[in-house]
Amino acid sequence: MMDTVAAPNSPSEKETRFVRIRRFLWTGPLTGALVHLLLFAWCLVSYVGAQHLGVENTQAEARVVSLFGDVILFTQLRILACYLAVGFVAGLVVRGVICLVAYLRHRNTPSPWKNAALTAFGVGLIHVWVVVRALVHHPHMMNQSYYAKGGLWQSIHVFVSSRLSLGSVDAVAWIVVAVLVTALLVALYRASRGLALRVRRTLVAGLISGALLVGGVAWFTPLCPQASFAANNLVILAVDSLRPDRINSPDDTLRLPHLSALADESVVFENAWTVMPRTFPSWVSLLTGSYPHSHGIRHMLPSPELMKRRYNSFFSTLKEKGYRTAVISDFAGDIFSRVELGFETVRVPRFTALSAVVLGCYKLHYHLLPYLVEVLGGTSTMPELKSWEAMTNPFVLNNEVRHWLSNSDGRPFALLVFYSTGHFPYAAPYPYYKAAAESGYEGPSRFYKDSWHTGSESPDSSEKEQIRRLYQGALRASDDAIGQLVAELRSQSLLETTHLLVTADHGERLHESTFGLGHGEHLFGSESLRVPLLFRAAGPSKPGHRVQNNVRTIDIAPTLLEQMDMPPSLEADGVSLLPLALGQARITDPPVFMESGLWFIDPEAEILNQRIIRFMDGFSGYLPDRETHEIYLNPQLDDDFLVAKHRAVVHDGYKLVYVPTRHGVEWLLFNLTDDPQERHDLAGVEVETLNKYKSLLKGWVLSDSTMMEMGEYLVPRVRP
């Protein structure tokens, strides 16, 4: 008796097709999703604690969980969905490869269990490759999950990041892709043997033409697409924490070549000082031309009322005059999202309690982060990652600048580009981190500055040297990015019509003397207080010159307005530097006044032992706004903060520092001409000079009508 053959599309054939599809899904995409579900659980189980800028605080973490528990749960579910999606796609690819291999070998696919095992193994291999690429490309991102754990995980991290290059890792992927494409073409050829010769030739010609078209577009697309630009434009390039001694340094290991070359065709102000060595108040002062007590932003976390104000900056003036204005930055530039400073376009990350919670949720998933960063483009597709201090890359900002410039509408433009890579924790991108990572150092700060020491726990000499290497690597990356961007502007002839200014919000202390690390906590030394200031006027390249006068960052706004023929629209404390830039002398320089910022941990500076008025513990003084989730200092602590501030004045070769303590006020006087390292306090020797500078500094502080004297202390008036 003959076997019965099922007719096409009969119920039995449909059932067989359904079984095959179900088997394909279970042994392919769903197996991949299961593998990544296990990776999700692994990350949750191995979580050890949250960290921000090298600081851990369990009390703050518990408080955040109580406030944002629902957000954390929702974000974890969203992350779980990402894991499952990645696993599904990976499993689909691997299962497809298994079917392709079976077809080429003229064999049936393996049994379901063997298929599932092979799929899980293939998904695992893909995961290993992605993680290895992340360890090479972004070791800072993986630091807490590998290097910081010590033992085998640390050895793997060190071996991969030091022995492999990004090119070698990518070469493995390209070889695999080439083999699979070849196999696929062979399979297509076999399958098409029944087709007419003309059809096959058309198919091959189409594949080749498509490949050539894609390659040609990628090869010939310009880095900065041509666009129509007006004249009298402005570009400000700033690097967070950039010290001026790195430009034209006689030490080749410290010298930044691209900025040094730019300095040779610019006016260089050799002695430029910030008025506040903290990013937020420093930038508001620089853009408005006014001291912090004039504009009101006195620290990094001002009140919601202050952040809702519109601040009249020189970008506001340019915007009103028809300019296209923009600011582009990464993690330290979040401050530009919190206040209105006249930017039409603001491409910076957000920093709120909510965004910090969401970022923290992503940070703990070190098995997912490599896919988000290495495969999906990182900060370009995941805005939350842009606020992560370990993910700064100045070349990514250059890409955003190119995109913004290419969309020109013919108006003149004013652009601020603020590179954060130089900021703590000095997380230099690939390959710039390698010089520090392969220096023989074996401590916790191999890839970036891992955590803070207190003044009583000063790091040893090897740790200090490593910090300097990390900082230098971060600056090298920023310098190369600036060199790349300036070269592109030059090739587009934009420097003929664009004024270029280079500066920083503040400098950085790197354990010189007993001054410690960082910026903003005190005003000793000049390393965190002096900033580079280079100005290249629009036009052809010509030799620059250097100005030795003391100038202030509050002088930049009036200078640029005058240079760009704009009316003096700011109520500025600063003055225009254009006469100095044109070579005119001035009889005397105005005093440089400055004040310290807010600290929330024990500063890493021995000189501050017994020289801090503590008024809060860790993060306890901060509150989140219920509507905007902005973080701000508890208003009840505002007066305590003003009492605790250090203040200083620099004038005519001297520097006076006001240091309030719980035991009284210290006044320290230094002769910067004879003692630039500030090793010898002259307050007890040059009494007449001391009194002169005390009167000068007190006069400036008391010009703020909310301040008064109480004995030697400078304190806020009692509010009614």
FIBA-326124 format. One line per 3 residues: number of its first residue (from 1); for each residue x negated, y negated, z of C-alpha. Coordinates in steps of 0.05 Angstrom, whole numbers, plus 5000, padded with zeros to 4 digits. Layout:
% FIBA-326124
NUM> X Y Z; ...
//
This chain:
% FIBA-326124
1> 5000 5000 5000; 4971 4931 4980; 4956 4878 5033
4> 5002 4819 5034; 4967 4753 5014; 4996 4691 5046
7> 5020 4640 4997; 4987 4571 4997; 5015 4526 5052
10> 5051 4586 5081; 5064 4584 5157; 5007 4634 5168
13> 4956 4592 5129; 4979 4529 5166; 4970 4566 5232
16> 4900 4589 5211; 4882 4517 5191; 4907 4491 5258
19> 4866 4543 5296; 4803 4523 5257; 4814 4449 5271
22> 4827 4463 5345; 4765 4507 5348; 4724 4453 5313
25> 4747 4401 5363; 4736 4444 5424; 4667 4468 5403
28> 4645 4400 5376; 4672 4332 5396; 4705 4356 5460
31> 4642 4393 5482; 4602 4329 5470; 4653 4290 5511
34> 4647 4341 5567; 4571 4334 5568; 4578 4258 5575
37> 4631 4266 5628; 4579 4304 5669; 4529 4247 5656
40> 4580 4197 5682; 4589 4237 5746; 4513 4244 5753
43> 4505 4168 5753; 4560 4159 5805; 4531 4211 5851
46> 4459 4184 5846; 4479 4111 5859; 4435 4081 5914
49> 4455 4007 5918; 4463 3942 5880; 4406 3893 5868
52> 4404 3822 5840; 4338 3787 5824; 4300 3835 5869
55> 4348 3826 5928; 4391 3879 5961; 4445 3862 6012
58> 4491 3916 6038; 4537 3867 6073; 4547 3828 6010
61> 4559 3892 5971; 4613 3915 6020; 4646 3847 6016
64> 4646 3850 5940; 4678 3919 5941; 4733 3895 5987
67> 4748 3835 5942; 4741 3867 5874; 4759 3940 5886
70> 4810 3940 5831; 4761 3909 5782; 4709 3960 5799
73> 4758 4017 5788; 4782 3989 5721; 4711 3977 5698
76> 4690 4048 5717; 4749 4075 5677; 4728 4033 5617
79> 4657 4058 5625; 4684 4129 5628; 4720 4117 5563
82> 4654 4094 5532; 4620 4158 5556; 4675 4201 5526
85> 4673 4162 5460; 4598 4169 5455; 4602 4243 5472
88> 4659 4254 5422; 4619 4222 5365; 4555 4258 5384
91> 4591 4324 5387; 4625 4311 5320; 4557 4297 5288
94> 4524 4359 5318; 4583 4404 5300; 4580 4377 5229
97> 4506 4394 5225; 4521 4465 5249; 4572 4474 5195
100> 4524 4445 5143; 4469 4493 5163; 4518 4552 5161
103> 4540 4532 5091; 4469 4526 5065; 4451 4594 5094
106> 4514 4626 5065; 4535 4648 5133; 4597 4641 5175
109> 4594 4592 5233; 4575 4624 5299; 4625 4646 5351
112> 4663 4592 5390; 4621 4600 5453; 4556 4599 5414
115> 4582 4538 5375; 4597 4502 5440; 4528 4519 5468
118> 4493 4495 5405; 4535 4431 5405; 4518 4418 5478
121> 4444 4430 5463; 4447 4383 5403; 4483 4329 5442
124> 4429 4337 5496; 4374 4327 5444; 4407 4264 5419
127> 4413 4239 5490; 4339 4253 5504; 4319 4214 5442
130> 4363 4154 5461; 4337 4154 5532; 4264 4159 5508
133> 4275 4100 5462; 4303 4060 5520; 4244 4078 5564
136> 4197 4051 5511; 4239 3992 5487; 4271 3969 5553
139> 4234 4001 5611; 4260 3947 5658; 4331 3970 5646
142> 4312 4041 5667; 4265 4022 5724; 4311 4036 5783
145> 4333 4102 5753; 4265 4130 5736; 4202 4093 5758
148> 4229 4069 5825; 4249 4140 5845; 4177 4164 5844
151> 4155 4236 5833; 4173 4269 5767; 4219 4214 5744
154> 4165 4162 5753; 4114 4206 5716; 4163 4213 5657
157> 4175 4138 5655; 4100 4122 5657; 4082 4175 5604
160> 4136 4155 5555; 4127 4080 5561; 4051 4082 5558
163> 4038 4138 5507; 4094 4126 5457; 4109 4067 5412
166> 4176 4045 5386; 4152 4062 5316; 4135 4134 5334
169> 4202 4144 5369; 4240 4116 5309; 4198 4157 5261
172> 4225 4221 5293; 4296 4196 5282; 4282 4177 5210
175> 4251 4245 5195; 4313 4280 5223; 4359 4234 5184
178> 4319 4247 5120; 4323 4322 5130; 4398 4319 5142
181> 4410 4274 5083; 4370 4321 5039; 4410 4380 5064
184> 4475 4343 5052; 4454 4327 4981; 4437 4399 4969
187> 4505 4420 4996; 4540 4368 4952; 4501 4393 4892
190> 4522 4464 4905; 4594 4443 4915; 4593 4402 4851
193> 4565 4457 4805; 4635 4470 4782; 4645 4398 4761
196> 4630 4371 4693; 4559 4347 4679; 4584 4276 4667
199> 4618 4274 4734; 4556 4298 4771; 4512 4246 4736
202> 4561 4191 4755; 4560 4214 4828; 4484 4215 4831
205> 4479 4147 4796; 4529 4118 4846; 4490 4144 4906
208> 4424 4116 4879; 4455 4049 4861; 4486 4042 4930
211> 4420 4057 4965; 4383 4006 4922; 4437 3953 4934
214> 4435 3962 5009; 4359 3961 5010; 4355 3900 4965
217> 4404 3860 5007; 4365 3876 5071; 4298 3860 5038
220> 4316 3794 5005; 4362 3764 5058; 4325 3703 5086
223> 4311 3699 5161; 4345 3630 5164; 4395 3623 5108
226> 4393 3559 5068; 4444 3507 5090; 4456 3433 5081
229> 4428 3389 5138; 4431 3315 5153; 4372 3274 5179
232> 4354 3253 5250; 4366 3321 5282; 4341 3345 5349
235> 4317 3412 5374; 4296 3422 5447; 4258 3486 5461
238> 4252 3503 5535; 4222 3562 5572; 4244 3575 5643
241> 4186 3570 5693; 4135 3551 5639; 4072 3519 5669
244> 4035 3466 5629; 3967 3497 5644; 3985 3553 5596
247> 3984 3505 5537; 3914 3491 5509; 3884 3528 5567
250> 3808 3538 5560; 3820 3611 5582; 3840 3651 5520
253> 3875 3702 5564; 3923 3648 5589; 3928 3603 5527
256> 3994 3606 5489; 3972 3599 5416; 4036 3575 5383
259> 4053 3522 5435; 3981 3500 5435; 3983 3492 5359
262> 4047 3452 5366; 4015 3409 5419; 3961 3389 5370
265> 4013 3354 5327; 4054 3326 5385; 4052 3272 5438
268> 4034 3312 5500; 4052 3282 5568; 3999 3315 5612
271> 4030 3298 5679; 4105 3310 5673; 4141 3327 5738
274> 4209 3358 5751; 4252 3323 5802; 4282 3388 5827
277> 4248 3457 5817; 4314 3494 5810; 4347 3509 5743
280> 4417 3480 5752; 4402 3413 5784; 4339 3406 5742
283> 4376 3412 5677; 4432 3365 5698; 4379 3314 5717
286> 4341 3323 5652; 4403 3316 5609; 4434 3258 5647
289> 4370 3221 5665; 4390 3217 5738; 4366 3244 5805
292> 4406 3301 5838; 4436 3255 5891; 4462 3211 5834
295> 4498 3265 5795; 4516 3309 5854; 4488 3377 5834
298> 4439 3390 5892; 4431 3466 5887; 4447 3527 5845
301> 4517 3539 5872; 4555 3473 5874; 4628 3467 5894
304> 4685 3479 5844; 4701 3405 5847; 4631 3387 5822
307> 4634 3439 5767; 4699 3412 5741; 4669 3343 5728
310> 4647 3318 5660; 4574 3297 5663; 4552 3242 5616
313> 4489 3270 5584; 4453 3248 5521; 4485 3308 5487
316> 4552 3277 5504; 4529 3213 5469; 4506 3251 5407
319> 4571 3290 5405; 4611 3226 5407; 4569 3199 5350
322> 4589 3257 5306; 4532 3306 5321; 4541 3381 5321
325> 4515 3401 5390; 4499 3469 5419; 4462 3505 5474
328> 4437 3577 5465; 4407 3616 5523; 4406 3681 5561
331> 4412 3698 5635; 4384 3635 5668; 4424 3592 5620
334> 4490 3613 5652; 4491 3545 5685; 4512 3513 5619
337> 4577 3553 5622; 4595 3523 5689; 4594 3448 5674
340> 4611 3403 5616; 4548 3370 5589; 4569 3351 5519
343> 4557 3416 5482; 4606 3433 5426; 4580 3504 5424
346> 4559 3542 5487; 4528 3610 5474; 4505 3631 5543
349> 4527 3686 5592; 4577 3673 5647; 4557 3678 5720
352> 4615 3688 5767; 4631 3737 5823; 4673 3775 5772
355> 4619 3778 5719; 4568 3800 5771; 4613 3857 5793
358> 4624 3880 5721; 4550 3877 5706; 4535 3916 5770
361> 4582 3970 5747; 4544 3977 5682; 4475 3975 5715
364> 4486 4040 5753; 4502 4079 5689; 4432 4092 5664
367> 4458 4148 5619; 4504 4101 5582; 4462 4038 5579
370> 4414 4066 5527; 4472 4076 5478; 4499 4006 5491
373> 4431 3975 5481; 4393 4019 5432; 4452 4040 5388
376> 4506 3987 5394; 4461 3926 5397; 4461 3910 5471
379> 4475 3837 5488; 4503 3823 5419; 4561 3872 5429
382> 4564 3874 5505; 4566 3802 5531; 4561 3826 5604
385> 4490 3850 5591; 4467 3781 5570; 4468 3758 5643
388> 4421 3815 5665; 4353 3788 5683; 4320 3853 5659
391> 4348 3844 5588; 4318 3778 5566; 4290 3777 5496
394> 4272 3710 5464; 4275 3740 5394; 4349 3756 5405
397> 4360 3682 5419; 4324 3666 5354; 4375 3708 5317
400> 4431 3668 5349; 4396 3603 5329; 4392 3627 5257
403> 4465 3644 5256; 4484 3576 5285; 4440 3537 5236
406> 4466 3577 5177; 4537 3553 5193; 4518 3480 5184
409> 4575 3434 5163; 4530 3378 5139; 4532 3338 5204
412> 4467 3321 5240; 4455 3370 5296; 4426 3371 5367
415> 4407 3440 5393; 4380 3464 5460; 4347 3533 5462
418> 4330 3556 5532; 4289 3620 5538; 4295 3656 5605
421> 4241 3709 5598; 4191 3668 5638; 4236 3669 5699
424> 4230 3719 5756; 4227 3779 5751; 4183 3767 5689
427> 4214 3823 5648; 4176 3817 5583; 4207 3854 5524
430> 4172 3907 5482; 4113 3907 5467; 4094 3848 5512
433> 4104 3887 5577; 4051 3937 5558; 3991 3894 5577
436> 4015 3892 5649; 4043 3963 5651; 3978 3994 5625
439> 3930 3954 5668; 3918 4010 5718; 3967 3982 5768
442> 4009 4036 5803; 4054 3996 5850; 4129 3981 5847
445> 4122 3922 5799; 4096 3960 5739; 4148 3933 5689
448> 4174 3872 5726; 4171 3841 5796; 4210 3893 5835
451> 4228 3857 5899; 4211 3799 5945; 4163 3799 6004
454> 4175 3754 6064; 4122 3704 6086; 4097 3752 6139
457> 4092 3808 6087; 4047 3776 6035; 4031 3824 5978
460> 3960 3850 5969; 3912 3825 5916; 3930 3879 5865
463> 4004 3861 5871; 3988 3787 5861; 3946 3802 5799
466> 4002 3846 5771; 4052 3789 5781; 4007 3743 5741
469> 4001 3794 5685; 4076 3803 5683; 4087 3728 5680
472> 4035 3721 5625; 4069 3776 5584; 4136 3741 5591
475> 4105 3676 5567; 4070 3710 5509; 4137 3736 5484
478> 4169 3667 5491; 4110 3634 5456; 4113 3682 5397
481> 4188 3671 5391; 4178 3596 5390; 4123 3604 5339
484> 4170 3645 5296; 4226 3594 5302; 4182 3534 5288
487> 4152 3568 5227; 4222 3581 5200; 4243 3508 5212
490> 4180 3486 5176; 4193 3532 5117; 4263 3503 5111
493> 4232 3432 5113; 4275 3419 5175; 4216 3390 5213
496> 4217 3333 5164; 4284 3311 5191; 4285 3341 5261
499> 4254 3315 5326; 4225 3372 5367; 4216 3371 5443
502> 4186 3427 5486; 4194 3428 5561; 4215 3470 5621
505> 4263 3462 5680; 4206 3474 5729; 4140 3510 5735
508> 4122 3572 5776; 4079 3589 5836; 4038 3652 5828
511> 4008 3660 5897; 3960 3602 5891; 3932 3588 5961
514> 3988 3602 6012; 4042 3571 5968; 4072 3639 5951
517> 4114 3660 5891; 4171 3627 5855; 4199 3557 5855
520> 4247 3512 5892; 4238 3533 5964; 4186 3480 5980
523> 4147 3424 5947; 4075 3443 5965; 4026 3448 5907
526> 4040 3426 5836; 4048 3494 5802; 4124 3495 5808
529> 4133 3420 5802; 4096 3402 5738; 4126 3419 5671
532> 4102 3416 5599; 4128 3359 5557; 4113 3358 5483
535> 4147 3312 5433; 4140 3318 5358; 4177 3264 5319
538> 4211 3283 5254; 4166 3277 5194; 4104 3308 5164
541> 4052 3339 5210; 4000 3292 5238; 3950 3295 5295
544> 3981 3284 5364; 3954 3250 5425; 3957 3258 5500
547> 3987 3213 5553; 3959 3216 5623; 4012 3176 5659
550> 4058 3208 5711; 4126 3217 5679; 4190 3251 5703
553> 4241 3297 5671; 4294 3243 5684; 4256 3201 5633
556> 4271 3250 5576; 4344 3230 5564; 4330 3154 5557
559> 4271 3170 5512; 4310 3213 5464; 4368 3164 5459
562> 4319 3108 5441; 4281 3152 5392; 4346 3171 5357
565> 4371 3099 5354; 4428 3112 5402; 4455 3059 5450
568> 4432 3066 5523; 4497 3099 5544; 4472 3132 5608
571> 4469 3105 5679; 4400 3134 5684; 4349 3132 5739
574> 4296 3148 5687; 4263 3102 5636; 4245 3112 5563
577> 4176 3140 5549; 4176 3116 5477; 4127 3059 5491
580> 4078 3109 5522; 4088 3156 5463; 4072 3098 5415
583> 4007 3085 5453; 4028 3025 5495; 4000 3021 5565
586> 4040 3006 5627; 4014 2973 5690; 4038 3025 5739
589> 4079 3088 5737; 4145 3092 5775; 4143 3139 5835
592> 4162 3212 5824; 4213 3233 5876; 4234 3305 5885
595> 4273 3350 5931; 4275 3425 5945; 4331 3472 5930
598> 4372 3525 5966; 4343 3591 5991; 4382 3652 6010
601> 4325 3700 6028; 4260 3693 6064; 4215 3657 6013
604> 4152 3694 5992; 4106 3638 6016; 4061 3640 6076
607> 4059 3564 6081; 4133 3563 6100; 4124 3602 6165
610> 4160 3560 6218; 4176 3508 6165; 4247 3527 6146
613> 4312 3507 6180; 4354 3570 6171; 4428 3556 6168
616> 4455 3621 6138; 4438 3694 6132; 4427 3723 6063
619> 4489 3716 6019; 4535 3701 6077; 4541 3628 6060
622> 4571 3639 5991; 4645 3642 5972; 4681 3661 5907
625> 4734 3615 5879; 4800 3652 5878; 4820 3626 5809
628> 4756 3621 5769; 4714 3670 5811; 4657 3619 5810
631> 4608 3628 5868; 4594 3567 5910; 4563 3547 5976
634> 4611 3545 6035; 4628 3470 6042; 4618 3476 6117
637> 4544 3487 6103; 4534 3427 6057; 4509 3381 6112
640> 4463 3435 6140; 4433 3444 6071; 4419 3369 6064
643> 4386 3367 6132; 4342 3427 6114; 4318 3399 6047
646> 4244 3384 6036; 4230 3320 5999; 4167 3290 5967
649> 4140 3231 5929; 4081 3228 5881; 4052 3160 5865
652> 3985 3128 5851; 3945 3191 5864; 3978 3210 5930
655> 4032 3258 5949; 4074 3256 6012; 4116 3316 6033
658> 4173 3312 6083; 4185 3378 6119; 4242 3382 6171
661> 4238 3438 6221; 4276 3456 6284; 4218 3429 6325
664> 4212 3362 6290; 4192 3332 6223; 4125 3343 6191
667> 4096 3292 6144; 4038 3317 6101; 3996 3270 6058
670> 3950 3293 6002; 3902 3256 5957; 3915 3290 5890
673> 3855 3258 5857; 3805 3287 5906; 3845 3347 5929
676> 3891 3372 5873; 3900 3439 5909; 3929 3403 5970
679> 3883 3437 6021; 3871 3376 6066; 3927 3339 6101
682> 3908 3266 6110; 3969 3245 6150; 3928 3238 6214
685> 3870 3203 6179; 3900 3153 6130; 3955 3126 6175
688> 3967 3062 6135; 3975 3101 6070; 4021 3150 6107
691> 4066 3094 6130; 4068 3064 6061; 4091 3128 6029
694> 4139 3144 6086; 4174 3078 6073; 4175 3092 5998
697> 4205 3162 6006; 4255 3141 6060; 4278 3084 6016
700> 4293 3132 5959; 4331 3181 6004; 4371 3126 6037
703> 4390 3096 5969; 4441 3152 5973; 4495 3119 6014
706> 4515 3186 6045; 4447 3193 6080; 4420 3161 6143
709> 4360 3165 6191; 4365 3201 6257; 4297 3193 6289
712> 4249 3221 6239; 4302 3265 6207; 4339 3246 6143
715> 4411 3270 6152; 4479 3261 6120; 4526 3211 6151
718> 4584 3237 6192; 4645 3241 6147; 4709 3209 6174
//
